Amino acid sequence: MTQLIWFRNDLRVADNAALTAACKQQQPVRACFIVTPEQWREHDWSPARVRFVLDHANALSKELAKLGIPLSFITATTFADSTEKLKEFCRRESIRHVHFNEEYGVNERRRDKALKQALGSTGTGVNKYRDQTAAPVGSILTQQEEPYSVFTPFSRRWRSWIDAAQPTLFAIPEPVGDVVEASSYDETPEGFESPPSRLVETGEDAAHRQLEHFLDSRAGDYKNLRDLPAVDGTSVLSPYLANGVLSGRQCLIAARQHQGMGGNQEGLATWTNEIAWRDFYINILYHYPRVSMHRAFKPETEALQWNTPGENFEAWKTGNTGIPIVDAAMRQLNQTGWMHNRPRMITAMFLTKNLFIDWRLGEAYFMSKLVDGFLASNNGGWQWSASTGTDSAPYFRVFNPATQSERFDPKGEFIRKYVPEIAKLDNKRIHQPWISGVIPEGYPRPIVDLKESRKEAIAKFQALKKSGETGG
C-alpha cells in the first residue's frame, strides 16, 4: 500500500505535517507536484514566482530522493484537470492514501473537496493537515467562538495560544527506502518567460541560512530599520514563506529561541508580530471566502464608484506618476519582482486613495510581478490600504507619499537608486521636485494633486457612509 504526498504550497522536507504523516505509515511513499500553468495565469502568478516555485520543486525532488521518495511532476491545465490527472496517477501507481497540507483560497478548497470525492469512489483515502500557519487555522477565536476581524485582539489571543501550546516542529522524516534518482521539471510554461533577476538563493538550506543571518545580524534592529527602504533591514524571507520553503512555525520558533538568548527583544518581538499578521490574513481567507473571490471584506464598500483606470493606472504601473517615492517603489517591483513593505503600503494607498482606482487592479498587478505573491497577505494588504478590509482605522487615514518619503527615505537614497532622472536633486527637493525650481528633464509632473485628491477620496467614503446610514 503506497502513500502519496502531494506538495503544493509547502516545498520543504522539514516541518511538513503531511510529509511526516505519510512517512509514518511504514509503507512505500511517493510524492507529486502538479504544474498548472492555466490556473497560475488565472491567479495572476508572476514569471518570477513560477520560476521560483519550479526551481524549488526541483530542489525538493533532490532532498526527497535522499529519503527514498521519488517526486513525479504532473502537468495539468487547471485545478479541475489536476483532479482527474491525480486520480489517474493514483490508479496507475496503486496509491492507497493521499496526504496534503491545506490551502485556503476558494478555488483550492473546491479542488480539494472534488479530489476527496473522486478518490473516495475508488477506495483511496485522503488525509489533509493544517500546516500553513504558526497556530492552526481556525484555532484563534473570540470567547464567543467567532473569528476575529481586527488584528490587535487576534494577535493577543494568538500570543496566548502560542505561549500555552508551545508549538514544535516536525522533524525531517527518516528515509523510507534506498536513495532514488531525482526528477526535474526544466520547462518554462508559456507566458512565464523572462522573470526578473533572482532575489534569493534556491533551496531549503538557503532559506534557513537567510533566516539565521537575519536573526543573528538584523533582527535586533528590525523595529527601527524595517520601514527604511534604502536600508537592508528586513528579513527578505517572504519568497520562501509565500511558497512554503519555510513555515511560519519555523520562523516563530527560531525567533523565540533567539529571544531566549537576550539581545534586543523589541526588534524580535516586532518581527514575531509580522508572523501573527500572516496568520491573521490566512485566517481571514479561511473564515471569509469572499475575499478570495474579488470581493471586499467590508461589503458596503462594494458600492464605491472607482475612477476609470486609464493613463493614470498605466503611469502608476510603470513608475511615472511624478511622485518620486511611488515611482521608485514601482520600478523596484518591475525590475526585481519584490518591493519593500513600507513602499507597498505607500503605493497601494496612492493608487486607491489619491488616484481612487479599484484596489483589485492593484492587487492583481502586484501578483503579476511579485516573487512572493501570496493571496492572503497581498489581498489583506491591499484591502487595508483601500479601507475596504479588516483595518479598524477610519477611511480618512490617507498616507501622504511625500511626507512618507521624507520620513522613511530622508536622504532620498531609495529614490536615487530607482529614479535616476532626479538623482542630482538635494535631499529636500528630491521628495517633491515640483514644489520649487524646474523639474529635471525626462521626469513627469505629478499626475494628481495630493491634497485635493485626498479630499475627494474622503468625500466619496463619507458619501458612502451617509448613504448607508439613510438606507440609500
N, C-alpha and C positions, 0 to 999 in steps of 0.2 A: 504494500500500500504506500504510494508515493505522496508526499506532501509538497504543495506548491506555495511559494511565497511570491506574491505579486507586488513588485515595487512600483510605487507611484511618486508621491511627494516625500520620499523617505530614503534617499540614495546613500545609505550608510549601513555598516555591519554592526557598529557599536550602538548601544542604547536603542535597539529596534524591537519593539514589543512583538510584532508579527514574526520577524525572523527567529527570535528566541523561542516563541511558541512552536513554530514549525520544526525547529531542530530538536525540541524536547521529546518528540514522538518516537525517537529511536527508529526511524524509518528513512528510506531514501528521500532526499529533498531536492527539488528543482526550483528554479527561480525564473521569472519572466519580467520583461519591461515592454510595455506596448507603446509604439511610436504612432501618434495620431495627428498628422500634420493639419488636416482639415479642422479638427477640434481646436488645435492650437491657434489656427488663424481666427476661428470664431471667437476665441477667448483673448484675442489681441496679443498673443505672445510675441515677443521681440526676437529678431535674429540672434541677439546676444544671449537671451535666455535659452533658446533652443540649442545653441552651440554649447552653452554651459551644461545643460541637462544631459545632452548626448555624451559630452566629454566625461562627465561624472558617472554616467551609466556604464561607460566603457571602463572607467577606473574601478567601479563597483564590481564589474564582472571579474576583474583580476583578483580582487580580495575574496570574492565568493569561491573562485576556483581553488584557492588555498584551503578552503573549508570543505572541498569536495562537492560543491554545489554549482552545477552548470547554469548559466544565465542565458535564456533564449530571448532574442529580440523579435517581437511580433509586430508587424505593420498593419495598421487599420486606418480607416479614414476618420471616423467619428467615434464617439462613445458607444453609440448603438451598434456599430460594426464591431467594436472591440469585444462586446459581449459575445457575439457569435464566434469570433476568432478564438477567444479564450475557451469557450465551450468546446470547440473542436480540438484545441490543444489538449485540454483535459481528457477528452476521449482518446486521442491518439497516444498520449503518454501515460494512460491509466492512473490519472490523478484522483485520489480519494478525498482530499481536503485542500481547500484554497484558503490561505491566510493573507490578510492585508490590513494595513492601517487606514483608518477612516479619513476621508476628505469631506469638506462641509459645504461646498457650493451646491446649488440646487441640481445642476446637471450631473455632478459627481454622485450625489446621493441617489438620484434616479437611476443612474448607471448601475450602482452597486445593488439596488433593490432588484433591478431587472436581472442582474447576474445571479443573485441568490435564487430567484425563481427559476431561471433557466437551468442552473446546475442542480437544483433540488429535484427536478424531474428526472435527472439521470442518476441520482443517488450520491452525487458529490457534495460533501459538506462545505460550508462557508463559515469561516471564523474571522470576525473583524475586531479591531482593537483601537482604543482611543489613545493615540500616541503623539499627536501633533502639538500638544501644549504642555507646559510645566505642571499645571493642575488639570486633571482630566476634564474635557469639555462637558459642560452641564453640571459640574460639581460645585461651582461657586454660585450660590443662590441667596436671595434675601431670606429673612426669617419667615416670610410668607411663601417660601419655595417658588419664588418668581425670579426670572432672570434680571440682572442689573442692566440698566440702560444708561447709567452715568459712570464714568471711570473711577472717580475718587472712592465712593463706597465699595465698588467692586474690588479695587486694589487693597483696601483694608481687609476685606474678607479673604481675598487671595493670599495675603501675607499670613493671616491667621491660619489658613488651611495649610500653607507651606510649613509653618512652624510646628503645627500639630502632626502632620502626616510625615514630615521628613522624607520626601520622595528620594528614591535611589535609582541608580542607573541599571539598565540591562547590560550584562557583560557580553563581549563578543563570544558567540557560541563556540563550543569545541567542534573540531572537524567531524563531519558526519560520514566521511569516506575519504578515499585517496584523492590527491590533488588531480584536478581535471584541467583540460585546456580552456582558457578564457576565450570568450567570443567578443566581437566588437561590432559596432554599427558605425560605419565610416562615411555614410552618405550624408549630404546636406539636403533636407527636404526643400522642394521647390518653393521659392518665395521667402526663404530664410537665409539667403546668402549674405555675405559681407557684413558680419557683425562688427561692432566697434572693437577697439583694442582690448586685450584681456585685462580685467581689473584685479583678479585674484588668481592664485595658483589652483591647479586642478588636484582634487583628491581629498580624501577624508583626513589623512595625516596633515596635509597643508592647512586644512580648516582648523585643526587642533593647534597647530603651530601659531596660526594667526590669533586664535583665542588666547593662548598663553602669552603671546607677545603683548597683546593689548592689556591683559590683566597685570602683567609684570611692569609694563612701561608707561601706560597711559590712563589706566582706569582710575587711578587716584585723582587725576586732574580732570576727569570726564565732565563733572558738573560745570567746571569753569571753561572748558575748551570745546564742548560738544556743539555749541552754537556758532563757532567761528569757522566759516567755510574755507578760509585760506590756511587753516592750521590742520595738521594731521592729528586730530583729537578724538576721532570716533573709532569704533571697532572695525568698521568695514566688513562685518560678518554677515550682513543682510543677504548677499547672494547665497551663502551656504545655508542660512536659516530658511530662506524663501523656498529652497528646493530640497530641504531635508538632508543635506550633507551633515549639518549639525542639528541637534534637537534643542528645543527650549530648555529641557531638563539639564542637558549637559552644560549649557551656559549658566543656568541658575546655580547648579551645584558647584561649578568651578568658581563662580563669583563669591558664593558663601564660604568656600574654603579659603579664598584669598582674604575675605573679611576676617576670618579667624586668625590670620597672620598679622593683623594690625594694619598700620598704614592709614591712608586717607579713607575713612569709612564713608564719608559723604559722597565721594565720587562713585564708589562701588554701589552704594545704595541707590544713587540716581540711575546708574546703568541697569540695576536689577529692576527698577521701576519700568524701564523700557520693555523688559521681558513680560511684565504684567500687562503693559499696553498691548503687546502682541497677543497674549492670551485673551484679553478683553475683546479685541476685534474679531478673533476667531469665534468666540462665544456669541458675539452679535450676529455673525454669519450663520451660526448654528440655530440660534433661537428666532431670528428674524429673516427667514429665507428671501424676503422681498429685496433685501439689499444686494443680493447676487443676481437679481432679475432686472437691473437698471431702474430700480425704484428707490425713492428717498426713504430714509429711516423715519423722518417726520412726514407722514402722508400729506399733511396740509400744505407742505412746500411744493407739492406737485403742481399746484396752481400758479406758481411763479411764471411770468412771461419773460423768458430769457431773450436776450438780443440775438439777432441773426449773426452767425459767426463771421462770415465774410473775410475781408482783408485783415481785420484786427486779429482774428484767430490765426491766420497764416503768419502774421508778424510775431505773435506770441510763440508759435511753434518753432520758428526759425531763429528766435532771439534777436528780433529787430523792432522792439517796441519803443525804443528811445529811453527806457528806464534801465539804467546800467545793471543793477543787481539782478533784475529779471532776465535780461539778455544774457548775462554771464552764466546764470544757472541753466537756462535752456540750452545754451551752447555746450555746457558741460554734459548735459544729458545726451544731446545729439552726438557728441564726439566720443563719449566714454561708455554710455549705457548705464550711467549711475548719476545720482545727484545727491549732494549733501542734504541732510534733513531740514535744516533751517531754511535754505532756499526752496525746498519742496513746499513748505508752508507759504512762503512769500509768493512764489509763482502761482500756486493754486488760488490763493486769496486774491491776487491781482486779476486772474482770469475771471473768477466768479463774482468778485465784488466791484472792481474798477471797470472791467470790460463787460461785466454781467452776462457772461457766456456760460451756458449749461455745464455744470460740473462733470456730467457724463462724458462730454467731449474731451475734457482734460484728463479724466480718469483713463479713458481708452488710449489717449496719446501717450501718457506715461507708460502704460502697459506695453505699448508697441515699441518702446525704446529701452525700458529698464531690464537689466540683467537680473535684478531682484524683484521683478514684478510679482507681487503676491496679492491675490484678490482681497483677502480680509484687511490687510494693512493699507493697501492702496485705496480701496473703497472707503475705509474708515477715515483715512487722512483727507481725502477729497471732500467727503461729506462734512467733516469737521470744519474745513476751511469755508465751505459754501453755506454753513449754518443750516444744512438740511439733515444733519446727522445727530450723533449722540452728545455732542458738546453741550454742557449746561450753561455756558456763557451766552449772553444775548446776541442777536443777529447784528447789532450795531458795532460789534468788535470788528474793525477792519484794519488790518496792518497797513501802515504807510510804508511802501517799499523803500523810499528814500531814507526815512528815519531808521528802518531796519538795517539798511546798508551802512549808515553812519555808525550804528551801534555795534554791528557784528562784523563789519569789514572796514574798520576805521581808517586804515591806510590804503584802502582800495586794492589790496593785493589780489584778491579773488577776481575782482573786476578786470584788472590789468591783464591777468592770465588769459581770460576768455574774450575780452573786448579790446583788442589792441588798438582799435581806432581812437580810443580816448586815453590810452595808456600814459600820455605825457601830461595830462591834467594833474593839478595838485590834489592833495588829499581831501580838500574840501569840495572842490568843484566836480571831482570825478563821480560823486554820488548824484548830483543834479546838474549836469552840464548846461542845461537850458536856462538856469537862473540868471547868470550874468556872463557876458562875453559871447564869443562866437562858438557855436558847436563845431567840433572838428569835422573836416570834410569826410564824407562817407558814413557818418553816423546820423541816424534819423532823429528828428524832433519827437517828443513823446506823442504817442498816438491817442492819448487821453489825458485830460486834466485830473490829477489825483484827487484834489479836494472836491471838485464838482461831481466826479463820478462816484465818490464815496457817498455824498449827499443823496444822489439819485438812487443808489443801491439801498440805502437805509429807508428812503421814501417808499420803495417798492415793497420792502418787507413790512413796513408799517401799514401800508395799504392792504396787504395780505392779512395781517393780524386783525385789522379793523373789519375786513370782510368776514373773517371767521367769527368774530365776536357778534356781528349783526346777522350772521347766517346768510350773508350774501354770496 
